[in-house]
Amino acid sequence: MGLGRWWRDARLSFALLGPLGGLRSIPSTPAQTVRDLWPGDAGNGELLVRGTASHGGETISIRKGVWSDETWSPLFRDWFQSFEWLRDLRELGSESARAQARALVADWIAQPIGMTPLEDSSTTGARIASWLAQYDFFAASADEDYRRGLLQRIVLEARTLAAILPTDRHDWTALRGLKGLLATAVAIPEQKAFLSRYMKLIDPELEMQILPDGCHASRSPGAQLLVLRELAEMRLMLQSARIPMPTMLASALDRMAPVLRAFRHGDGRLALFNGTWSHDPALIDLIIARAMPRGNILARNMRDGRFVRATSGNTVLFVDAGGPPPKGFDTLAHGGLMSMELSSGRSQIVVNCGASPRPGWHEALRDAPAHSVLSIPACPPVLWRRDGSVDVRPDVTWEHSVSGIDHMIELASDCYRPVGCGSYRRRLFLSGEGADLRGEDRLDTAGDPPEFILRFHLHPSVRVELEETDILLHAGDEVWRFRSNGYSTIEDSIYFGFKDPMPTQQIVVRPAEVQPVIPTVDVASQPETSPVKPDETVSQQSEAEPTPLPSSESEQEVKEQTPLAKAIEAAKETEDTADQEKASGPLSEKDASETAQTSDQEASPVEDGIRKDEVSDMELPPPPVPPVLANAIRWAFTRLDA
């Protein structure tokens, strides 16, 4: 055991002994309660009254004394132990809801403090803040013994927080632990150690987490929202208790709120980068209003967070222009390097799939194919460790220039170097009117490029219509046309930007084939031929014209090519097996005769008037050269009513 771990355990053991003066010195009523800023869900409150808890797709029956189970996911367990669901009971507001809240809190504090799971500072801090925020709802009308027991338990759990903070985790969850310390300091000001500990830890934590431009170090719009929510709660606690605001806290609020506003599409939802999932636009509005009540300020520059937000007219283009965040902030990182999202007005058009804590979805949504970007099946752009952190961090460079009212964004990454690609380059041009978005995705390779696929995931509200050479996208009252010089198909996708996952579609573009031009060989007239030299093949490939977008019938053929090839292979295997079984069986008299005749024919020195020795002397035409894939795809989204 390391010295740091030993010292932490010693402090935790001392904290569980209780404050100086004993627990009887703790008052039975808080000096000031904490105000809950956020609305609850009355529907969830009704389920809790009926003895059922539901969160994140999991539903369990509430049992007395059971606060953890091996069948629960960590997400559900932390939520259940955080008591944040008390606001759902408060939203319901019935006497039965109050009684259930009081009974569940009493069941928790009946556990011996030494037997209570307190190692997670985030869950403990959220639980303390929830008890004090809902105190007037469930505890103010209880008897004195209940109220005194509750505050004594709050002090004991807050002492464990002070002992184990700071932890190795430096994400938004670290702020929940600090929030619990501050809530205790506001409610029980006689215990001065809690405020002192909070003031000592809050500034270094924020300096570590918040970048100079106001982006969170995790580079996740979802984490940006959650951090800002915690800071807004802290600000209200400090103001209500008339405690001076820490310098870094005030600065973080002023810088982070404009960035969160900049991460929103026209419909109010967040861009789905790096572990971001569904958030109610009304809640986002409320968080921004609580964090920055002075005005509507929008961040114009996110260079430290390495995001590009280009706007022209009603069109908004988001681009992830950075690599994975540093160690300690990479648990939310996704492999969608240089991915993009596009919206026009209140209609989202091109999106990323998002993220989900649901079992089985986390890994699938984290990989590059779940993003609107190029991917190589044989090589993921980001490698992960078993604990979910990033193993190899590829580099990403970018430049955003504005010429008049036109935007040009150029990006490059070495993420596909393991398969021989010097760099993956993406160029995006957004016209000043916002009606034309053009792009090029290119792999710089010394030889033939590997197989790659370009994807554009579509928002579920987009209706797709296929024409001969175009893909039409109906987004609200607008119609956008998609074209490319590759083979484009429409395939199924999924979207996690709502409360529940929604099926949607994606445009999948595969590179065109660059077929070398080989002259036709006539055996009779040209008995001697020379094979095509490699240098000539490369020259012919570079001069080949891009393959146009296939028609709707061709698109269907391309889409069904893989399952069709599998069916043909399966049929061939079945036929080969049948032939082998037939060959291994005894021959009938007729079969033997036919076999003998065939053998005689094979023994004949003349075939179709040409002797075998003549055939061997002839020069046969060279085998067909396999097609080579183009190393770039050019594409465009154009608004037709512009």
C-alpha angles and dihedrals in degrees: 000000000000122000092247092053092047092051092048092051090048092053090047092052091050091048092056091059090074134240126309110275092035131260092291088072090066114097122242094228128048116245088227132003124224119246118232109224100190133075122244132220113253091195091060088045090057090052090051091052088054091052100260130115120200128184137147093002094308124111125189136175113245112241126185113260094006112117099149138030133179090235092060120092117240089246093057094041093053092047093049093048093045092066090218086136088074087087088061090056089046090051089054088050100189127136089246089055091051092048092049092049091050093047094049093048090048090051091054097047090047088072114096108257091236091056095049120103101245102148094100105077092190094058093042092050092048091049093053092047091048094051092051095042092053095035094110090051102051110008110034092077095044123102122275095257091055093048094046092048090051094052092045090054091048091055093049093050092044089054089056088052092053089049099051100036129134101043132183091264114091104178133100091293090066088065092058090062091050089047089057090054092050093047090053091048091053094046097043107026091171087075094072096172092076095060091043091053092047093051091049095053107034101072097048090046094052093044088055096046105038120070121216093258092052098258119132115249091242090064090226123133088206092055088046089059095046094048092048090050091055092047092049089055091049092050092054092048092051093046094047091051092041092237116156112258115248111245096236092048093056091045093048092053092050093050102038101049095062090049092052089050089051092054092064129101121220091270090058097252125125126254108256104238128140106357099332117147138168120331125170110248090221090057091048089053090051094049092050091047092051092045098044113020094162101077152316105285122169123202111240098186130043100169095138091049088044098227127134122212112185119183128187121168106320093335121106123191121191121193129183101223099173142077126239115307121254124280112290093033099056102087090099096041118127131198095241096113110176092003120154144209127202132197136169119204108317093337121095112209112170117030143161118247093246127213139288136191089212114121113266096016103075097074095039094051093044096063126088097256089067089063135070096255142087118287136184113216092211095052128038111212093227128038121211135207122229091260090058097255123126116271102185121026113204119206123246125193125189145174128195116196129177120207108189100310097333122102126216119187120185122186136175135181138180092214093120098048092114090070095047100270112137091202143340110231128194124187122189127187121189116188121229093250091051092234098110129052116177128181146175126203113195137177115208105214135164092219136012112333119246121247110285138172131208117210135193111186112207128219113252090244091062115099115209124217123182123216130177096274103001142064111219119206118200107205112173108302093342133086120209125191123214123202134169140170091236135072107285125196136170116237137170122274139166133233127209097185093106131061090266125032114264127206113238140154138257136206108234116196122191122191120263120253117251104208116195113235108245120184117241112255122216109200094203097049099030109039092166124055134169121221121244112267119235092240091054091049092054091047092051091047093054092051095048117113119242115263112254123237108278122240122257091267091051090048090056090049091051092047092051095042097097099049090041091053090050091052091050092050091049090050091049091051090051092050092047090051092051092049092050092051091049092049093050093054125087117278121241121228091259092047090049091053092049090047091052091050090050091050090051090051092049090050091055111106093216125072120180090338094307123105119229093240088055091052092051091053094052123094109239120213115264117263116262114274111241114245119263122219121237113248096224141048122204119199143166141201111205128182107227098203092057 
